[in-house]
């Protein structure tokens, strides 16, 4: 038995993270845009899984969540590589010791942030389509 209300609660937060990721991109805070892109994908997928009856998801890995979602909707299997890219930015975008020299934000470009945002939006759209079925 699913919990659509809980799933939609996570999806609502994912949509707020989408706005934040876009705002950060516009403001040239590329590292923050990449991080919020990872967050929105994670929360969207958790929303999908919670709505399908999952009770506890103890991971921040978009890849793991995509793999789990693909057990219920085959289309999610096409998004594994997006998850792998987004996972790189969960820690890498925030911690200076992730990189050999200098703060993390200096390693981020518009291109990286846009790619992360596009990947995360693709995941969000698939979640929204799946929840409408």
DSSP file (Angstrom, degrees, kcal/mol; ACC not computed):
  #  RESIDUE AA STRUCTURE BP1 BP2  ACC     N-H-->O    O-->H-N    N-H-->O    O-->H-N    TCO  KAPPA ALPHA  PHI   PSI    X-CA   Y-CA   Z-CA
    1    1 A X              0   0    0      0, 0.0    51,-0.1     0, 0.0     2,-0.0   0.000 360.0 360.0 360.0 127.4    0.0    0.0    0.0
    2    2 A X        -     0   0    0     50,-0.1     2,-0.3    51,-0.1    50,-0.2  -0.229 360.0-138.2 -82.8 172.5    1.5    3.3   -1.1
    3    3 A X     >  +     0   0    0     47,-1.1     4,-2.3     1,-0.1     3,-0.2  -0.724  24.1 173.2-131.6  81.0    1.5    6.6    0.7
    4    4 A X  H  > S+     0   0    0     -2,-0.3     4,-2.8     1,-0.2     5,-0.2   0.866  77.6  57.9 -60.1 -38.7    0.8    9.2   -2.0
    5    5 A X  H  > S+     0   0    0      1,-0.2     4,-1.7     2,-0.2    -1,-0.2   0.920 109.2  44.2 -59.5 -44.7    0.5   12.0    0.6
    6    6 A X  H  > S+     0   0    0     -3,-0.2     4,-1.8     2,-0.2    -1,-0.2   0.907 112.9  52.4 -66.6 -41.1    4.1   11.4    1.8
    7    7 A X  H  X S+     0   0    0     -4,-2.3     4,-2.1     1,-0.2    -2,-0.2   0.910 109.4  48.6 -60.1 -42.8    5.3   11.0   -1.8
    8    8 A X  H  X S+     0   0    0     -4,-2.8     4,-2.4     1,-0.2    -1,-0.2   0.825 105.6  58.5 -69.0 -30.7    3.8   14.4   -2.7
    9    9 A X  H  X S+     0   0    0     -4,-1.7     4,-1.5    -5,-0.2    -1,-0.2   0.917 109.6  43.9 -62.6 -43.0    5.3   16.0    0.3
   10   10 A X  H  X S+     0   0    0     -4,-1.8     4,-2.1     2,-0.2    -2,-0.2   0.878 112.4  52.9 -68.4 -38.3    8.8   15.0   -0.9
   11   11 A X  H  X S+     0   0    0     -4,-2.1     4,-2.2     1,-0.2    -2,-0.2   0.881 104.9  55.2 -65.3 -37.9    7.9   16.0   -4.5
   12   12 A X  H  X S+     0   0    0     -4,-2.4     4,-1.6     1,-0.2    -1,-0.2   0.910 109.3  46.8 -60.6 -42.8    6.9   19.5   -3.2
   13   13 A X  H  X S+     0   0    0     -4,-1.5     4,-2.3     1,-0.2    -1,-0.2   0.877 108.6  55.9 -67.6 -36.3   10.3   19.9   -1.6
   14   14 A X  H  X S+     0   0    0     -4,-2.1     4,-1.9     1,-0.2    -2,-0.2   0.904 106.6  50.4 -60.2 -41.1   12.0   18.7   -4.8
   15   15 A X  H  X S+     0   0    0     -4,-2.2     4,-1.7     2,-0.2    -1,-0.2   0.853 108.7  51.4 -67.6 -34.1   10.2   21.4   -6.7
   16   16 A X  H  X S+     0   0    0     -4,-1.6     4,-2.0     2,-0.2    -1,-0.2   0.896 109.2  51.0 -66.3 -39.3   11.4   24.0   -4.2
   17   17 A X  H  X S+     0   0    0     -4,-2.3     4,-2.8     2,-0.2    -2,-0.2   0.836 104.9  57.8 -65.9 -32.5   14.9   22.7   -4.7
   18   18 A X  H  X S+     0   0    0     -4,-1.9     4,-2.3     2,-0.2    -1,-0.2   0.932 106.6  47.9 -61.3 -45.8   14.4   23.1   -8.5
   19   19 A X  H  X S+     0   0    0     -4,-1.7     4,-2.6     1,-0.2    -2,-0.2   0.920 112.6  49.0 -60.9 -43.2   13.7   26.8   -8.0
   20   20 A X  H  X S+     0   0    0     -4,-2.0     4,-2.7     2,-0.2    -2,-0.2   0.912 109.6  51.4 -63.5 -43.1   16.7   27.2   -5.8
   21   21 A X  H  X S+     0   0    0     -4,-2.8     4,-2.0     1,-0.2    -1,-0.2   0.903 112.4  46.8 -60.5 -41.5   19.0   25.4   -8.3
   22   22 A X  H  X S+     0   0    0     -4,-2.3     4,-2.5     2,-0.2    -2,-0.2   0.908 112.0  50.1 -67.1 -42.1   17.7   27.7  -11.1
   23   23 A X  H  X S+     0   0    0     -4,-2.6     4,-2.0     1,-0.2    -2,-0.2   0.914 110.8  49.3 -62.6 -42.7   18.2   30.8   -8.9
   24   24 A X  H  <>S+     0   0    0     -4,-2.7     5,-2.9     2,-0.2    -1,-0.2   0.893 110.3  51.0 -64.3 -39.8   21.7   29.7   -8.1
   25   25 A X  H ><5S+     0   0    0     -4,-2.0     3,-1.5     1,-0.2    -2,-0.2   0.936 110.3  49.1 -61.5 -46.6   22.5   29.1  -11.7
   26   26 A X  H 3<5S+     0   0    0     -4,-2.5    -1,-0.2     1,-0.3    -2,-0.2   0.864 111.8  49.1 -60.7 -36.7   21.2   32.6  -12.6
   27   27 A X  T 3<5S-     0   0    0     -4,-2.0    -1,-0.3    -5,-0.2    -2,-0.2   0.340 116.9-114.5 -86.4   6.7   23.3   34.1   -9.8
   28   28 A X  T < 5S+     0   0    0     -3,-1.5     2,-1.3     1,-0.2    -3,-0.2   0.713  73.3 137.2  65.8  23.9   26.4   32.2  -11.0
   29   29 A X     >< +     0   0    0     -5,-2.9     4,-2.1     1,-0.2    -1,-0.2  -0.642  23.8 167.0 -93.0  74.1   26.6   30.1   -7.9
   30   30 A X  H  >  +     0   0    0     -2,-1.3     4,-2.3     1,-0.2    -1,-0.2   0.843  67.2  53.8 -66.4 -38.0   27.4   27.0  -10.0
   31   31 A X  H  > S+     0   0    0      1,-0.2     4,-2.1    -3,-0.2    -1,-0.2   0.908 111.3  46.8 -62.6 -41.0   28.5   24.8   -7.1
   32   32 A X  H  > S+     0   0    0      2,-0.2     4,-2.8     1,-0.2     5,-0.2   0.871 109.8  53.4 -70.1 -37.2   25.2   25.5   -5.2
   33   33 A X  H  X S+     0   0    0     -4,-2.1     4,-1.8     2,-0.2    -2,-0.2   0.918 109.5  49.0 -62.1 -43.0   23.1   24.9   -8.4
   34   34 A X  H  X S+     0   0    0     -4,-2.3     4,-2.0     2,-0.2    -2,-0.2   0.914 112.2  48.8 -62.9 -42.9   24.8   21.5   -8.8
   35   35 A X  H  X S+     0   0    0     -4,-2.1     4,-2.4     1,-0.2    -2,-0.2   0.945 112.2  46.6 -63.1 -48.4   24.2   20.6   -5.2
   36   36 A X  H  X S+     0   0    0     -4,-2.8     4,-2.5     1,-0.2    -1,-0.2   0.792 108.4  57.4 -68.0 -25.6   20.5   21.6   -5.3
   37   37 A X  H  X S+     0   0    0     -4,-1.8     4,-2.0    -5,-0.2    -1,-0.2   0.925 108.0  46.7 -65.4 -44.2   20.1   19.7   -8.6
   38   38 A X  H  X S+     0   0    0     -4,-2.0     4,-2.5     1,-0.2    -2,-0.2   0.923 113.0  50.8 -60.8 -43.3   21.3   16.6   -6.8
   39   39 A X  H  X S+     0   0    0     -4,-2.4     4,-2.7     1,-0.2     5,-0.2   0.908 108.3  49.9 -63.0 -43.3   19.0   17.3   -3.9
   40   40 A X  H  X S+     0   0    0     -4,-2.5     4,-2.3     1,-0.2    -1,-0.2   0.894 112.0  48.2 -66.5 -37.1   15.9   17.8   -6.1
   41   41 A X  H  X S+     0   0    0     -4,-2.0     4,-2.4     2,-0.2     5,-0.2   0.930 112.6  49.1 -65.7 -44.6   16.6   14.5   -8.0
   42   42 A X  H  X S+     0   0    0     -4,-2.5     4,-2.3     1,-0.2    -2,-0.2   0.935 114.7  44.1 -58.9 -47.9   17.1   12.6   -4.7
   43   43 A X  H  X S+     0   0    0     -4,-2.7     4,-2.4     2,-0.2    -1,-0.2   0.868 111.6  52.9 -70.1 -36.6   13.9   14.0   -3.2
   44   44 A X  H  X S+     0   0    0     -4,-2.3     4,-2.2    -5,-0.2    -1,-0.2   0.940 112.2  45.6 -62.4 -46.2   11.8   13.4   -6.3
   45   45 A X  H  X S+     0   0    0     -4,-2.4     4,-2.5     1,-0.2    -2,-0.2   0.892 111.8  51.2 -65.7 -39.5   12.9    9.8   -6.4
   46   46 A X  H  X S+     0   0    0     -4,-2.3     4,-3.2    -5,-0.2     5,-0.3   0.901 108.5  53.2 -63.5 -38.7   12.2    9.4   -2.7
   47   47 A X  H  X S+     0   0    0     -4,-2.4     4,-2.3     2,-0.2    -2,-0.2   0.920 109.3  48.7 -59.6 -43.8    8.8   10.9   -3.3
   48   48 A X  H  X S+     0   0    0     -4,-2.2     4,-0.9     2,-0.2    -2,-0.2   0.936 115.1  44.0 -60.4 -47.1    8.1    8.3   -6.0
   49   49 A X  H  <>S+     0   0    0     -4,-2.5     5,-2.2     1,-0.2     3,-0.4   0.894 112.8  50.5 -69.9 -40.4    9.3    5.4   -3.8
   50   50 A X  H ><5S+     0   0    0     -4,-3.2     3,-1.7     1,-0.2   -47,-1.1   0.902 107.7  54.2 -63.1 -39.0    7.4    6.6   -0.7
   51   51 A X  H 3<5S+     0   0    0     -4,-2.3    -1,-0.2     1,-0.3   -47,-0.2   0.760 105.4  55.6 -66.1 -22.0    4.3    6.9   -2.8
   52   52 A X  T 3<5S-     0   0    0     -4,-0.9    -1,-0.3    -3,-0.4    -2,-0.2   0.384 132.5 -87.1 -90.8   3.3    4.8    3.3   -3.8
   53   53 A X  T < 5S+     0   0    0     -3,-1.7    -3,-0.2     1,-0.3    -2,-0.1   0.388  76.4 144.6 112.3  -3.6    4.9    2.1   -0.2
   54   54 A X      < -     0   0    0     -5,-2.2    -1,-0.3     1,-0.1     3,-0.1  -0.396  26.2-170.7 -66.1 146.7    8.5    2.4    0.8
   55   55 A X        +     0   0    0      1,-0.3     2,-0.4    -2,-0.1    -1,-0.1   0.716  66.3  22.0-111.9 -30.0    8.8    3.4    4.5
   56   56 A X        -     0   0    0      2,-0.0     2,-0.5    -6,-0.0    -1,-0.3  -0.967  52.9-177.1-145.7 125.6   12.5    4.2    5.0
   57   57 A X        -     0   0    0     -2,-0.4     2,-1.1    -3,-0.1   -11,-0.0  -0.914   5.3-175.5-123.6 101.8   15.1    5.2    2.4
   58   58 A X        +     0   0    0     -2,-0.5     2,-0.3     2,-0.0    -2,-0.0  -0.543  50.0  86.2-101.7  66.7   18.5    5.5    4.0
   59   59 A X        -     0   0    0     -2,-1.1    -2,-0.1     1,-0.1     0, 0.0  -0.984  52.1-161.5-155.9 154.2   20.6    6.8    1.1
   60   60 A X        +     0   0    0     -2,-0.3     2,-0.6    27,-0.0   -18,-0.1   0.270  60.1 117.8-113.2   4.9   21.5   10.0   -0.6
   61   61 A X     >  -     0   0    0      1,-0.2     4,-2.0   -19,-0.1     5,-0.1  -0.638  48.6-164.4 -81.4 116.4   22.6    8.3   -3.7
   62   62 A X  H  > S+     0   0    0     -2,-0.6     4,-2.9    21,-0.3     5,-0.2   0.880  92.4  57.4 -63.3 -37.7   20.6    9.3   -6.8
   63   63 A X  H  > S+     0   0    0     20,-0.5     4,-2.5     1,-0.2    -1,-0.2   0.940 107.4  45.9 -58.9 -48.3   22.0    6.2   -8.6
   64   64 A X  H  > S+     0   0    0      1,-0.2     4,-2.2     2,-0.2    -1,-0.2   0.895 114.0  49.1 -62.2 -39.9   20.7    3.8   -5.9
   65   65 A X  H  X S+     0   0    0     -4,-2.0     4,-2.7     2,-0.2    -2,-0.2   0.885 110.4  50.0 -69.0 -38.5   17.3    5.5   -5.9
   66   66 A X  H  X S+     0   0    0     -4,-2.9     4,-2.3     2,-0.2    -2,-0.2   0.924 110.5  50.9 -63.5 -43.8   17.1    5.4   -9.7
   67   67 A X  H  < S+     0   0    0     -4,-2.5     4,-0.5    -5,-0.2    -2,-0.2   0.910 112.3  46.3 -60.2 -41.9   18.0    1.7   -9.6
   68   68 A X  H >< S+     0   0    0     -4,-2.2     3,-1.2     1,-0.2     4,-0.3   0.920 112.1  50.3 -67.0 -43.4   15.3    1.1   -7.0
   69   69 A X  H >X S+     0   0    0     -4,-2.7     4,-2.2     1,-0.3     3,-1.9   0.847 101.2  63.7 -62.9 -33.7   12.7    3.1   -8.9
   70   70 A X  T 3< S+     0   0    0     -4,-2.3    -1,-0.3     1,-0.3    -2,-0.2   0.677  89.7  67.7 -68.0 -15.7   13.5    1.1  -12.1
   71   71 A X  T <4 S+     0   0    0     -3,-1.2    -1,-0.3    -4,-0.5    -2,-0.2   0.696 113.4  30.8 -71.4 -18.2   12.3   -2.0  -10.4
   72   72 A X  T <4 S+     0   0    0     -3,-1.9     2,-0.4     1,-0.3    -2,-0.2   0.710 132.6  27.2-110.5 -32.2    8.8   -0.4  -10.5
   73   73 A X    ><  -     0   0    0     -4,-2.2     3,-1.6     1,-0.1     4,-0.4  -0.954  67.2-152.9-135.9 113.5    9.0    1.7  -13.7
   74   74 A X  G >  S+     0   0    0     -2,-0.4     3,-2.0     1,-0.3     4,-0.4   0.804  88.5  72.9 -57.5 -32.6   11.4    0.5  -16.4
   75   75 A X  G >  S+     0   0    0      1,-0.3     3,-1.5     2,-0.2    -1,-0.3   0.788  84.6  66.9 -57.1 -29.1   11.9    4.0  -17.8
   76   76 A X  G X  S+     0   0    0     -3,-1.6     3,-2.1     1,-0.3    -1,-0.3   0.781  84.6  72.6 -64.7 -25.0   14.0    4.9  -14.7
   77   77 A X  G X  S+     0   0    0     -3,-2.0     3,-1.0    -4,-0.4    -1,-0.3   0.771  88.1  62.6 -59.2 -25.5   16.6    2.5  -15.9
   78   78 A X  G <  S+     0   0    0     -3,-1.5    -1,-0.3    -4,-0.4     3,-0.2   0.561  97.7  58.8 -74.1  -7.9   17.5    5.0  -18.7
   79   79 A X  G <>  +     0   0    0     -3,-2.1     4,-2.0    -4,-0.2     3,-0.2   0.279  68.7 105.5-107.3   9.2   18.5    7.6  -16.0
   80   80 A X  H <> S+     0   0    0     -3,-1.0     4,-2.2     1,-0.2     5,-0.2   0.916  81.0  50.9 -57.2 -46.0   21.2    5.6  -14.3
   81   81 A X  H  > S+     0   0    0      1,-0.2     4,-2.0     2,-0.2    -1,-0.2   0.842 106.8  55.1 -64.4 -31.8   24.0    7.7  -15.8
   82   82 A X  H  > S+     0   0    0     -3,-0.2     4,-2.6     2,-0.2    -1,-0.2   0.921 107.6  50.3 -63.9 -42.6   22.2   10.9  -14.7
   83   83 A X  H  X S+     0   0    0     -4,-2.0     4,-2.5     1,-0.2   -20,-0.5   0.902 107.6  53.1 -61.2 -41.7   22.3    9.6  -11.2
   84   84 A X  H  X S+     0   0    0     -4,-2.2     4,-0.9     1,-0.2    -1,-0.2   0.908 111.3  46.2 -61.5 -42.1   26.0    8.8  -11.4
   85   85 A X  H >< S+     0   0    0     -4,-2.0     3,-0.7     1,-0.2     4,-0.4   0.937 113.5  48.0 -65.9 -45.9   26.7   12.4  -12.5
   86   86 A X  H >< S+     0   0    0     -4,-2.6     3,-1.7     1,-0.2     4,-0.4   0.862 103.0  62.5 -65.5 -35.2   24.5   13.9   -9.8
   87   87 A X  H >X S+     0   0    0     -4,-2.5     3,-1.2     1,-0.3     4,-0.6   0.822  92.7  65.4 -59.7 -30.5   26.0   11.8   -7.1
   88   88 A X  H <X S+     0   0    0     -4,-0.9     4,-0.8    -3,-0.7    -1,-0.3   0.739 101.7  50.1 -62.4 -21.5   29.4   13.4   -7.7
   89   89 A X  H <> S+     0   0    0     -3,-1.7     4,-0.7    -4,-0.4    -1,-0.2   0.445  84.5  84.6-102.5  -1.2   28.0   16.7   -6.5
   90   90 A X  H <4 S+     0   0    0     -3,-1.2    -1,-0.2    -4,-0.4    -2,-0.1   0.931 117.5   6.3 -65.6 -44.6   26.5   15.7   -3.2
   91   91 A X  H >X S+     0   0    0     -4,-0.6     3,-1.9    -3,-0.1     4,-1.7   0.791 125.6  64.2-102.8 -42.6   29.8   16.0   -1.4
   92   92 A X  H 3< S+     0   0    0     -4,-0.8    -3,-0.2     1,-0.3     6,-0.1   0.749  98.9  55.2 -58.6 -27.5   32.0   17.5   -4.0
   93   93 A X  T 3< S+     0   0    0     -4,-0.7    -1,-0.3     1,-0.1   -58,-0.1   0.643 116.2  35.2 -80.0 -12.9   30.1   20.7   -4.3
   94   94 A X  T <4 S+     0   0    0     -3,-1.9     2,-0.5     1,-0.1    -2,-0.2   0.687 100.8  69.1-116.4 -22.3   30.3   21.5   -0.6
   95   95 A X    ><  -     0   0    0     -4,-1.7     3,-1.7     1,-0.1     4,-0.3  -0.892  56.0-154.7-114.8 123.7   33.6   20.4    0.9
   96   96 A X  G >  S+     0   0    0     -2,-0.5     3,-1.0     1,-0.3    -1,-0.1   0.777  94.2  62.3 -64.1 -26.2   37.0   22.1    0.1
   97   97 A X  G 3  S+     0   0    0      1,-0.2    -1,-0.3     3,-0.0     6,-0.1   0.430  83.2  79.7 -82.4   4.8   38.9   18.9    0.9
   98   98 A X  G <  S+     0   0    0     -3,-1.7     2,-0.3    -7,-0.1    -1,-0.2   0.787  94.7  52.1 -73.8 -28.4   37.2   17.0   -1.9
   99   99 A X  S <  S-     0   0    0     -3,-1.0     3,-0.1    -4,-0.3     5,-0.1  -0.728  91.7-117.0-109.1 157.8   39.5   18.7   -4.4
  100  100 A X  S    S+     0   0    0     -2,-0.3     2,-0.3     1,-0.2    -1,-0.1   0.789  93.5  10.5 -67.3 -27.9   43.4   18.8   -4.2
  101  101 A X  S    S+     0   0    0      1,-0.1    -1,-0.2     2,-0.1    -4,-0.0  -0.984 107.3   7.3-154.8 137.5   43.6   22.6   -3.9
  102  102 A X  S    S-     0   0    0     -2,-0.3    -3,-0.3    -3,-0.1    -1,-0.1   0.054  91.8 -44.1  82.2 168.3   41.3   25.5   -3.3
  103  103 A X    >   -     0   0    0      1,-0.1     3,-1.1    -6,-0.1     4,-0.3  -0.318  52.5-115.6 -72.9 155.0   37.7   25.7   -2.3
  104  104 A X  G >  S+     0   0    0      1,-0.2     3,-2.3     2,-0.2     4,-0.2   0.856 107.9  66.3 -58.9 -39.5   35.1   23.5   -4.0
  105  105 A X  G >  S+     0   0    0      1,-0.3     3,-1.4     2,-0.2    -1,-0.2   0.781  90.9  64.7 -60.0 -25.9   33.1   26.3   -5.7
  106  106 A X  G <  S+     0   0    0     -3,-1.1    -1,-0.3     1,-0.3    -2,-0.2   0.640  94.7  60.4 -71.9 -12.8   36.1   27.2   -7.9
  107  107 A X  G <  S+     0   0    0     -3,-2.3     2,-0.4    -4,-0.3    -1,-0.3   0.436  89.4  91.6 -91.3  -0.3   35.8   23.8   -9.6
  108  108 A X    <   -     0   0    0     -3,-1.4     2,-0.3    -4,-0.2   -77,-0.2  -0.797  51.5-178.6-105.2 138.6   32.3   24.5  -10.9
  109  109 A X     >  -     0   0    0     -2,-0.4     4,-2.4   -79,-0.2     5,-0.2  -0.773  43.4-103.7-124.2 168.6   31.3   26.1  -14.2
  110  110 A X  H  > S+     0   0    0     -2,-0.3     4,-3.1     1,-0.2     5,-0.3   0.908 120.9  56.1 -57.2 -43.1   28.1   27.1  -15.9
  111  111 A X  H  > S+     0   0    0      1,-0.2     4,-2.3     2,-0.2    -1,-0.2   0.914 108.4  46.0 -59.0 -44.7   28.4   24.0  -18.1
  112  112 A X  H  > S+     0   0    0      2,-0.2     4,-2.5     1,-0.2    -1,-0.2   0.940 114.4  47.7 -63.2 -47.2   28.6   21.7  -15.1
  113  113 A X  H  X S+     0   0    0     -4,-2.4     4,-2.5     1,-0.2    -2,-0.2   0.902 112.3  49.1 -62.7 -41.7   25.7   23.4  -13.3
  114  114 A X  H  X S+     0   0    0     -4,-3.1     4,-2.7     2,-0.2    -1,-0.2   0.904 110.6  50.6 -65.3 -40.9   23.5   23.3  -16.4
  115  115 A X  H  X S+     0   0    0     -4,-2.3     4,-2.5    -5,-0.3     5,-0.2   0.935 111.8  47.7 -62.3 -45.7   24.2   19.6  -17.0
  116  116 A X  H  X S+     0   0    0     -4,-2.5     4,-2.6     1,-0.2     5,-0.2   0.923 112.5  49.1 -60.9 -44.2   23.3   18.8  -13.4
  117  117 A X  H  X S+     0   0    0     -4,-2.5     4,-2.6     1,-0.2    -2,-0.2   0.916 111.2  49.3 -63.2 -43.5   20.1   20.8  -13.7
  118  118 A X  H  X S+     0   0    0     -4,-2.7     4,-1.9     2,-0.2    -1,-0.2   0.917 112.6  47.6 -61.9 -43.6   19.1   19.2  -17.0
  119  119 A X  H  X S+     0   0    0     -4,-2.5     4,-1.9     2,-0.2    -2,-0.2   0.929 113.4  47.5 -63.5 -45.1   19.7   15.7  -15.5
  120  120 A X  H  X S+     0   0    0     -4,-2.6     4,-2.6     1,-0.2    -2,-0.2   0.898 110.4  51.7 -65.4 -40.3   17.8   16.5  -12.4
  121  121 A X  H  X S+     0   0    0     -4,-2.6     4,-2.6     1,-0.2    -1,-0.2   0.877 107.0  54.3 -64.0 -36.2   14.8   18.0  -14.3
  122  122 A X  H  X S+     0   0    0     -4,-1.9     4,-1.8     2,-0.2    -1,-0.2   0.909 110.3  46.5 -62.6 -41.8   14.7   14.9  -16.5
  123  123 A X  H  X S+     0   0    0     -4,-1.9     4,-2.3     2,-0.2    -2,-0.2   0.933 111.7  51.0 -65.1 -45.8   14.4   12.7  -13.3
  124  124 A X  H  X S+     0   0    0     -4,-2.6     4,-2.7     1,-0.2    -2,-0.2   0.911 108.9  51.5 -58.5 -44.0   11.8   15.0  -11.9
  125  125 A X  H  X S+     0   0    0     -4,-2.6     4,-2.5     1,-0.2    -1,-0.2   0.893 109.4  49.7 -62.2 -40.2    9.7   14.9  -15.1
  126  126 A X  H  X S+     0   0    0     -4,-1.8     4,-2.4     2,-0.2    -1,-0.2   0.896 111.0  49.8 -66.3 -38.9    9.8   11.1  -15.1
  127  127 A X  H  X S+     0   0    0     -4,-2.3     4,-2.4     2,-0.2    -2,-0.2   0.945 111.3  48.7 -62.7 -47.4    8.7   11.0  -11.4
  128  128 A X  H  X S+     0   0    0     -4,-2.7     4,-1.2     1,-0.2    -2,-0.2   0.913 112.4  48.3 -60.6 -43.0    5.8   13.4  -12.2
  129  129 A X  H  X S+     0   0    0     -4,-2.5     4,-0.7     1,-0.2     3,-0.3   0.919 112.1  49.6 -61.9 -43.4    4.7   11.3  -15.2
  130  130 A X  H >< S+     0   0    0     -4,-2.4     3,-0.7     1,-0.2    -2,-0.2   0.875 108.5  51.7 -65.8 -37.7    4.9    8.1  -13.1
  131  131 A X  H 3< S+     0   0    0     -4,-2.4    -1,-0.2     1,-0.2    -2,-0.2   0.757 105.4  56.9 -71.9 -22.9    2.8    9.5  -10.3
  132  132 A X  H 3<        0   0    0     -4,-1.2    -1,-0.2    -3,-0.3    -2,-0.2   0.670 360.0 360.0 -79.3 -16.8    0.1   10.7  -12.7
  133  133 A X    <<        0   0    0     -4,-0.7    -1,-0.2    -3,-0.7    -2,-0.1   0.490 360.0 360.0 -72.7 360.0   -0.4    7.1  -14.0
